[in-house]
Amino acid sequence: MLRTSILLTALVLSITAVPASAEPTWTPGKPPLTTPWTKQVGPSNALPEYPRPQLTRDRWRNLNGVWEFAGAKEGEAPPIGKSLAERVLVPYPIESALSGIQRREDRMWYRRTFEVPPNWRGDRVKLNFGAVDYDSTIWVNGRQVGTHRGGFDSFSLDITDALTRRGPQEVVVGVTDLTDATWQPVGKQRNVPDRGIFYTSSSGIWQTVWLEPVASSNITQLDQTPNLSDSTLRLTPRVEGDTKGLMVEAVAYDRHRPVGRVVGAPNTELKLPVPNPKLWSPDSPFLYDLKVRLVRGYRTVDEAGSYFGMRQIGMAPGADGKMRMTLNGKILFEMSTLDQGFWPDGIHTAPTDSALRFDLEQHKVLGFNTVRKHIKVEPDRWYYHADKLGLLVWQDMPAMKTSNQLPPVDAQQQFEREMHTMIDKHKSFTSVVVWVPFNEGWGEWDRTATGRIADDVKKQDPSRLVNAHSGVNCCASKGDSGRGDILDHHAYVGPAAPSPSATRVAADGEHGGFGLEVEGHMWFGEGHAYEMTPDSATLTRRYVENQRDVLSAAQKCGISAAIYTQITDVEHEVNGFFTYDRQVRKMDFGQVKAINEEIIKKADGTGSGPQPGPGTPGLDGITFYPFNEGTGTTTADEVGTKDATLTNATWTEGHPGSAIQFNGSTSTVDTGASILDTAGNYSAAAWVKLDSLGGFATAVSQDGPSNSAFFLQYSGADNRFAFSFAGVRALAPVAPEPGRWYHIAGVRDVRAGSLTLYVDGQPAGTAYSCDGGPGAGNTVIGRAKFNGGPVDFWRGAIDQVHLYDRALPAVEVAQLYASGR
């Protein structure tokens, strides 16, 4: 069966719920906003499309429609044979208006009957669920047939032995979904939405439920990985049941023309030849059809249809020497939106398949080639549409809740199980090119564990890139593990500009977020964004200006991708291209498309990159403050002419001789000059002693218009020494001790894009970022500048400050430390 069978819905039979006198009826709720598809939804057409595009069969029965429903109590017996008082439209989550329930329940019952077609007798019958959030138990005719934990993955149950020979069959589904009252992966769902970045929950059945007849030996999954190096599709047909004497035949089709065939054993990797393959790309999303048969001799035991694309994801250095993402061996900038997949009428469930496709179609209209599916997993048909339309997909793992506490060990283990299941079930979709285990530290428990998880994901799927931690510079992040293929920073309004290394590409994982309120089209009647604008013209102008900064970051800094927040408004957030109801375009789409396509075309890795000069040789640098005076309000630059002025600072015992004592609130030593060219290579070093740990304290910085261009500091957020740009820190591995002298040095290598921190002459940490912003203001000892004002005053002593117009190599930093200067 070819891919076209995916769209066949004529075989879907209507199945009625249990008849009863004066039976309750389903009535849709009234959502705060309606989409163009809201009124199209009813009991006879609730998502009638075949739900599993990568493993299709001709015979199936859709169980979407009106079911009986009731809230439940913990420990309550299942309502076997009992009618329930309410009616719910499956598969819409119960909080949604389309469900007809439109309220939260921690625990709930679903019930309905169905009949098995007579021509299915002799087959095994499977009951399939696209997704149920979160813990579910299923009974058929009073017999428990299975349980499942996890709110984002599909599961199948063989219910044959629970069926009666004829007549109505009863199915009861019990669901528990405590959402963020537990540590289960929830993504953006919250029991109580916060009018911020967390939204309404989606409980219960929220994807299609269906039946299918299969043989006792049957195909359960087709694992597909294209291999361009030998023009084959690596295909592993998973088969359950007795496989003795069985073989698998797989045939690839270019439309109706066979182009490749392979025969082999079930549950083994087969090499299906695809000679002279037509490559899949956003500009040409060609898909091959696939027909797979399970045979015993000349008899077909089972058969299924599927499809695949031939493409390869990778990394390679550009002409500028910076590592960049590639598609099919060529550098391609991935221009994306943040797509959260929420709907005002269906919450997690799009009202119709046309609606599900709409958001993806609009990405193409807007000139994007990529979608970041943000901490949600969609129904399979969403990925099928992305495959067909030609959109690259970054797939996030839904996060656990945000909390000041660490998740317990059992929650950590469950998170990893669900993540690996998500990858296993989606690794054959052509569009998926990046896996993202963590976002901004939400639910993260340990930086080392994050690195291990990234390695585990890469081992599970070496054909794609792994983004260990999107927004690793932000929020609750435990810091950069150094693992995975992508260094990903967030910045609002940004864009973020991390620098790639020799082994990792760099990406702006989130930026933008420009907002506009549209009267009559807001979930709460008003909203917020990272930067509000008064009208569509201003919104469009700010978007284009911001995207020009993206192009600059791509060309200058080497970022390989940028992700704009976001495709639609969501609840209180009003920073979409569309309003939440998809009724209003908020920008000039022509201008948006033009700048996006310009970025994709010009961010091609050409150019030579920065070429810093050799700098001034010697260990003393271009400026050196030994603080030998021991008295007065002026201190001499021993190698230059930049004498500095003390303000509210005193003298104390130094390392050696005298040093400056800072009071932690007003003390500074101002050089009165912009000593370092922060657009090039530079280094700063000092002997420092902290009187106490806690809040931030900066030893050396250089002022910019709003923030310091760099910070050689103690990070109170991390309890570590750090060499930093705003939002980016190279951190020492251990906390310092109060009252002890340390030698700290920060080295900026602009060509490598690196910030390297040294503590007591040894490398302590490295981070990658393009630049820290402009820094033409004064070089200052004892404080920093952030958000336009002085901050992070040093509390303790500082001695022997050196400034260099070059990136000191490790051997010279060690020599400087050993010299005691």
N, C-alpha and C positions, 0 to 999 in steps of 0.2 A: 504494500500500500504506500503510495507516494504521499508527499507532504500536503498535497491538495486535500487529502482526506481530513486534515486537521480542521478544515473549515466546515465540514459537513455537519449539519445539525438536524437534518431531516429524520435521522434515526432516533433522535431523542424523543421518547414517549412521555406524555404527561402522566404523572402518577399522583393520585389524590390521597389526601390524608384520611384518617379514620372517619367514616361517616357517623354522624350523630344528630339527634333531633335538637333543634335550637342551638346548633353548634356555634361556638364563637368564630368570628371571622378575623382575618388579618386586615388591619388598617394601617397605612403608613403614618409615621409621625411627621411632624412639621419641623424641618431643619431650620436653623437660623439663616441659612443661605441655601439656595437651590442652584444646581448646575444645569447646563442644557440637556442633561440626560436624566435628571431626577424623575420626571413624570413618565419616562419611557419604561420604568421598572414596575413589574407586577408579578403575581404568582405564576403566570404562564411563561415568563421569559426571563427568569432570574439567572443570568449568566448561562445561557444554553450551549455555549461553544465547547468543543472538546478541550478538556483542561490540561492535557499532557502532550504537548506537541512533539516531544522527542521520543515518545514511545506510543504510537497510535495503533488502535485496533478498530475494525469496522463495527464490531458488536459492543454496545455499551448502553447504559441507562443512567440518565441524569436524575439525581435525587434532590436537586435544588428545588425550592418552592416553599410552600407553607408547611411548617411543622408545628406540633404542639409544644408548648413551652411553660416552664414554671421555675421560679426561684427555688433554691434548695438550702437546707441546713446541713451543717457538718454531721456526718454519720448517718444521714437519712438513707433509708432503703430505696433502691431504684423503683420507680413507679411502673413495674411490669404489669401490663394489662389494664392500666388505669389511664383514663383520659386526663389531660392537663388543661388548666383553665384558660391559658393564653395561646395566641398564635404568633409565630415568628416567621419572617421570611428569610430562609437560608439561601445564600451564605453571607448575609450581612451581620456584622457584629452587633451584639444586643444594645450597645450604647448609641448606635446609629439610628437616624430617623427611618431609613429604609427597612430596618429590621421589624419595625412596628412596636418594639419594646421601649427603646430610647431611655434606658436607665442602666445603672451598674448593678451587677450582682457578683458577689464573690464566688457563689456556687449556683449551679443551674442544671436543669434537666431539659433535654430535647426528646421528642418522641414522634414517630410516624409509622405507617405501614407501607409495604410495597409488595408487588407480586413478581415472581420470577417467570420470565417467558418460558413456555413449554419447550421451545427448541434449545434451551440451555441445559436441559437434563442430560446428565452424563459428563458435564463440565464441572470444574471447580468454579465457585463464585467468589469474587473478591469485592470487598467493600472498601472503597478508597476515599481518603480525606485529603484535600489539598493542604489545609492547615486548621488546627484547633488550638486556641490559646486559653489554658496552658496545659493542665493535667486533665486527661480524658480517660474515661472508662466506657466500654461499649458492650451492650447486651443485645443479642438477637434471639427472639423468642424466649426470653428469660434466661438465656445462657450467656455468661460473660465470655466474650470472644477476644478481648484484648484491652490493653491499656497503652497509653502513650504520654510521654512528657516532652514538652517543647512546643512553643507557640508559632514557629516559623517554618516547619518542615512537614512534608507530606508523609503519609504512612498508609499501609494497606493491610487488610485483615482477610484471611481466608475464612469465610463464614459458612462454607458448604455444610459442615457437619451439624450446624445449628438450625438449618432450614427444615421446614416441614415439606412433605411431598407436594402439597398443593395449597392454594388459598393464600390469604394475606399473611405476610411475614412482618413481625414487629421489630423495630430497632429503637433502642433507647440509648442516648448518649448523656453521660454525666460529666460535667466540666467544673473544674476549680481554677479560678484565675484571680490571684491576690495582687497581681501587678507589682507595684513598687513597695508593697508591704512585705515583700520577700526579696530575695536576691536573684530571682529568675531574670534572664535576658528580656528586656522590655523595650529597648530603643528609646523613643521619645514619649512613650505612653506613661501617663500618671493617673492615679486614682483621682487626684485633685489637680487639674491643669493649673499652671502658675501664671497665666497671662504673660508668659515670657517665651522660653524656648522649649517648654514641655507641654504636651497636649493631651487631648481626650484619649482614654484607653479603648481598646478593641478586644472584647472578651468573647469567648465561645467559638463557634464555627464561623470562620470568616473567609474560607475558600470553598470551592466546589466539592460536593460529595457525589460519588457516582459508583455504579456497579459495573463489573465486566466479567464475562465468562472466560476461563482459560483452561488449557489442558493441565493435567497433573504435573507435567514437565513444561515449564513456560519461561519466557524471557521476562526478566524483571527490570533490567536497566541496560543501556548501551553506553559504555564509557568510550568517549571519542577524543582523540588528540591528533590534530593534523601535524604532519612532519614534512616540511618543504624540502629538507635536504635530500630525501629520496622519493618525493612525490607520492607519499602514502598517507592514508588515514590509519592511525593505530586504533584498532577497534577491539574492545573486550566485551563480548556479549555475556552478561550475567544471566545464568539460568538456574532456577530452583527445581527441585524434584530429582527423580532418577535420570541421570545423564548417560547411563550405559547405552552404548550403541548409537548415541545421538551425534550429529554434526550440525554445524552452523554454516549457512550460505549467506553471504552479504553481497549485494550488488549496488553500485553507485550509478546514479543517472544524472545526465545533463539534460534537464527537462525529461523527455521520454526516451532518450538515447542512452543505453548502457555504456559506461566508460570504464568500469573496473569491477572485478569479481574476485572473491576470495572464499575459500572453504576451509574450515578448521574446527577444532574441538571447542565445546562450550567452556566458558570461564577461563579462557586463555586469550592472550593478546594476539590479534590477527593483523596482518599488514594488507590493507586494501589498497591496491594501486590506483592512483588518480593521475594518469599521464598528462603532461602539459596542463597543469591545473590552472583554472581561472581563480585568481586570488581574490579573497574577500577583503574589502576595505570600506571606509565610510563613503568614498566616492563611487564604489562599485561593489555593493554588498551581495555578491553572487553566492548562492547556496545550492549545493548538490542535494538531490533526493537520495534516500537510502531505503532499501528494502532488505529486511533480514528474515530468514526462514530457519526454523529449527526442524531438522529432518531426521527420520529414521529410515534408511534405505531410500525408497522413492516416495515415502509418505510424509507429507508436511504435518508436523505435530503442532507448531505454533508459528505465527508470523506477525511482524510488526513493521510499521513504517517510521521513518525518521528523516533527518536531514543533517547537513554539516557544511561548514565553510572551511576553506583552506587559507590559513593565515598564520603568521608567526609573530610573537611578541618578543622584544629583546631590548638591549641597550648597546650603544656604541658611541665613541667619542665623535663630536662634530669637528669641523675644520678648525674651530677655536680651541680644540683640545678638551672641551667639557663633555662629560658623559651625559648622553641624552637618550630618551625613549625612542624605540624604533617599532615600526609595523612593516612586516615583510622586508626587513633589512634596510629600510629607509627611515630617516628621522621624520617623525610626525609629532607636532605639538598637539597635546590633548587639551582642547578648550571645552570646558565642562560647566554644567550647573550643578548645584546641590539640589537633589530631587528627593523629597522626603516621603512622597506617596500618601499624603493625607487628603481626604475628601470631606466637604461639609455635610454631605448626605449619607455617605457610606463609611466614613472615618478611615479605616485601613483598606476597605474594599471599594474599588472603583464601581460606580453604579452599573456600567455596561462595559463590554469589551471595546467598544468604540471610544469610550472615555479613557480606558486604560491606555489605548494607543495614542490618544490625542496629545497627552503631555510629551510623549516621545516625538511625535510628528512635529510639534512646535519647536523642539530642539533643532531640528533640521531647518525649519523656517527661519530660525534665529541665527543660523550659521554655526551652531555648535557641532562638534563631532564626538562628544563624550558626555556621559551622564555618571555622576557619583550617586549611587543608590545609598542614601544616608541612613545608617543603622536601622534598616528595615529590609526584610526579604520579601520580594513580590511573588505573586502567582507565576507559574511557568510561562503563561502566555505573554507576560510583560517582556520576558527575555526573548521570547520568540519574535515579538514585534521589534525589539532592538536589533536582533539578528537580521530581520528582513529589511529594516530601514537603514541599517549601516551606522550604528552608534556603538562606540566603545563604552564599556561599563566598568566602573570601579565598584566592587561589591563590599560594603561594610558588614561586619558582624554586629548584630544588634547588641547594644551595650547593656550591662547591668546598671542598676540605679546609681546616681551620684550620691556620695555619702562621705562623711568625715571618717567613717570606719572602713576597715578593709573587709572585703567579702570573706566569709568563712571558707575553709578548705573544700567542703562538699560543694559549695557554690562555684568555686574556682574550677573544680573538676567538671561540673555540669556545663559551665560556660564553654570549656574546651571541647566537651563531647558534642554540644550543639554546633559549635563552630566547624568542627571537622565534618559533621553531617551536612551542614550547609554547603561546604566545599564539594563534598562527594556528590550531592544531588544537583549541583550547578556547574560542575567542571566541564561539561560537554557543550555548554552554550558558547557559540562562536564569539558573541559580543563581549563576554566577560574577559577582561585583560588584567585586572588587579584585584587582589584580596587585601582587605583592610581589617585586621583583628581588633584594633583599639582606636578610640577617638578621644583626644583631649584628656586622657587619663580616667575616663568614666569607667568605674569598676575595675581599674587596673590595681593590682596588688603588689607588684614587685618588678623593677626594671629588668632584672636578670631573667625572671619568668617571661616577660614580654619578648626578650630576645630569643629565648628557647622556643616560645610559641611561633615566632616568625620563622625560625629554622624548621619547625615541625610542619608548618604550612608549605614551605618551599619543598620539603621532602615529599609531602603528599601530592603537590602539584608543581613540578619543576618547570612546566611550560608557561607559567604566568609570572608576573612580577608580584612581589609581596611588599606592601606598605605597612610595616610593623605597627606604626602609630601615627595616624593622621593628627596634626596639631600637637606634635611632641613638644613644642615650645610653649604650650598653653595650659593654663587652668590646673587640673589635678594631675597632670603628667608627672610620672616618676623620673622623667629624663630620658635622653636618647640612649637606647640599648646598643646602638651601632649595628644592629642586625637588619635584615631585609634588604630590599633593592632600592628603596626610596626614602629620602629625607624630606619630610613633609611638615611645613609650618603653616600656621593660620595667622592672619592679620586683618583687622577691620579698621578702616576701610581698605587698608593695604594698597597693593598686594604684598604678600610675603615674598621674600627673596632669599631663601637659603641657597647655598652653593653646593653643587654636586662634588663628590669626591671621585677617586679613581675607581671605586667599587659601587657607588650608589648615585642614582640620578636625584635631582631635587625637584620639589613641586610646591606650588602654592595650593594647599589643600582646602582653604576657604578664604574668600576675600569679598569685598563689595558690601552688599547688604543695604543699598540705598532704598529709602522708603517713600511711599506716597499713599496717603489715605484717599479712598474713593468712597464717597458717601453712598450708603445703601448697599455696599458690597463688602462690609467688614463683619467678621464673626461677632465681635464685641461692640461694634459701633464706633470703635476707635482702635488705634494700633500704634506700634513702635517699630523702629529700625535702627541700624547703626548710625545712619545719617539720614534725616528726614529732608524731603524736598517739597516745594509748594505746588508744583504742577508737573505735567508730563514733559514739557520741554526742558525744564531744569533737570528732571530725573534722567532723561536721555542724555543731556549734556554731561552730567556727572558720570554716567556710565561710560560714555565714550572717553572722557578724560582718564578715568580709572583704568580702562582697558589699554590706553596708550602707555600707562605705567606698567601694565602687564607685558606689553611688547618690549619695553625697555628692559624689564627684568629678565625676559627670555633671552634677549640679545646680549645684554651686558653680564648678567649673573648666571645664565645657563639653566633657568628653571625649564622643565620639560612639560609642565602642565599647570593650568590655573583653573580653579573651581569657583564660580560666582554664586553667591547666595542671594536669590534662589529662583527656581522656575515659577513658582506660584506663591502668593501669600499663604500663610498657615496660621489659623486662629488669630492670635494677637500680633503676629509678625506680618508686616505689610511691605515686605521688601521683594516681592515677586515681579516677574514680567507680566503675570496675570494676577487679577484678584483671586481670592480663594475659591470663588464660585466659577472660575474660568469664563466669566462673562465679559470682562473688560481687559483690553490690552493697555498696559500702563506706560509703555514706551513707544517710540517710533521704531518699529521692527526693521525697517530698511536700514537705518543707521546702525542698529545693533548688529545686523547681519554683516554689514560692510566692515566694521571694525573687527569682528570676530574672524572673518575670513582673511583679513589682512594679517592678523596675528598668526594664524595657522600657516599662511604662505611665507611670512618673513622670519618666523622663529625657527629657522632651519639649521642652526648650528654654524653658519658661516661667520667669518671674521677671525681675527687673530687673538682676541682676548687682551687683557691688560698686560703691559710690558713695563713693570717697575724698574727703576734704575738700581744700581748697586748699593747706593747709600754710603754713609760715612763710616769708614772702618774704625776699629778700636772698641774697647770695652767701656769707655766712659760715655760714649754716645754724643749727641749734639747738645744735650743739656744735662747737667749733673748737679744735684743739690745734696751735698754731704751734711748739711746742717751742723757745721762746726762752730758756729758763732756762740751758741750757748746763752745768748742774751739779745735783746733788741727786737725790732719789728720788721727787719729786712734780712733775707738770707741770700747768699751769693750763688750764682750759677758758675761753677768752677771751670767749665770748659767753654762757655758762651757768654752772652751778654743779657740773658733773661733773668735778672735778679727778681726775686719774688717777695711779696708782701704778706706778713702775718696779720690776721684779724682774729681777735679773741682766742688766740692760741698761746700756749706757754711752752717753756723749755723743760726738758726732762732728760734723764740718763738715756743714752742712745746705744747703738749697736755698730761700732763702739762710740765713745765720746758722747756728744749731746744729740738730742732728737727733739722733734716737735710733739707736744702733747695736745690732743684735740678733745674738746668737751662733749662731743656727740650732738651738739645742737646749733652752735653758731661759729665754731672754729673753722678757719680755712687758711690755706696758703695759696694766693693767687699769683700766677706767673705774669699776668698782665699781657700775655701774648698767646697767639695760636701757634704753638710750637710744632705740632705734627700735621703733616698732610694726611688726613684720615682717608683720602681716596686712594692712597698708595700703601706700600708696606711700612709698618712701624712696630715698635716695641716699647713697653714701659715696664720698669722694675722698681721694687722698693722693699725695704725691710719694714715689717709691720708687727704690731702687737695690739690685740684687742683686750679691752678691759672687761667686756661681757659679750655673750652671744645673744641672739634674738633678732632684732630688726636689721634691715640692710645697712651696710656701712661701706662707703667707697673711699679707697685710698687715692686713686689717680683717675681723672677723667678729662674730657675736653668738651666744652659746651657747643651745642648746636642750637638752632632756633627754638626748638621745643624740648629735645632730649639731648643728653650727652651722646657724642658720637661713639664713645666706648666707655666701659666701666671696668677698672681693675678693683675688685671689691670682695667683700664678704656678703654672700647671699643669705639673708635671713629666711627666705622661703625654703631654702635647701639645707641651711646650716653648713655651708661649704664655702671655701674660697672660690671665686669665679672670675673669669675674664669674659666680658659680656658686651653684646649690643642690646638695645631695648627688646626684650622678649626672647633673646637667644643667649644661652650661657654655656661656656665650657667650664665644667665643674670639677673640683677636686673630689677624690673618692671618699674622703673621711672628713669629719668635722674637726676644726681647729680647737686648740685649748686656750682659754683666756689666760692672759698674763705671760704668754710665751712668745718669743720673737720667731717670726717666719720670714723667709725670703719668697716673695711672689713676683712672678713675671708674666706679662701677657704679650704674645707674639701674634701679629696680624700678617698673614701671607695673602695678599690680594689675588694673586694668580691662582692659588689653590682654593681661595675662598674660605680659608680656615682661621679660626681663633683657637690658639693653643695656650693653655695655662700651665705654668711650671710652679711647683712648690718645693722649696729647698733644693733647687737645681735639677729636679726630676720632672719629666712630663707628667701632668696630673689629669688633664682632660682636654678634649678637642671638640669644637663645634664648627658647623659650616653655615656661613651666611654671606650674602653678597656684599652688603655694607651696613653700617650702623646709622646711615643718614648723614646729612651735612654736619660738619663740625668746624666751622670757621671761627668759633668763639675762643675764649681763653682756655688754656690748660690750667686745671685747678687740682690742688692736692687737698684731700680731706672732705670732699663732698661731691655730689653728682647733680645733674639737672634732669628733671622728668616732668612731662606735662607743663612745661614752661616755667617751672620754679625750682629753687634749690631743695635738694632732698639728700637722704642717706649720709648724714654727717658722720665722720669717723669718730669713734669713741675709743681712744687709746693713743698709742704712739706710732709715729712714722719716721723712718730714717733712710738715708742713702737712696734718693730717688734719681733714677736714670731714665732718659728718654732717647729713643733711637729712630733714625729715618730709614730703617731697614728691618727685615724680619730676622731676628737673631736665630742662628741655628742652635740646636740642642747643646752642642759641645761648648758654645760660648756662654749659654745660660748657666751651664754647670760651672764653667770657669769663673763667671761673675759671682755666683754663690760662694764658691770656694775662696774667693779673694776677700770676702767679708765687706766689700764696698757696695 
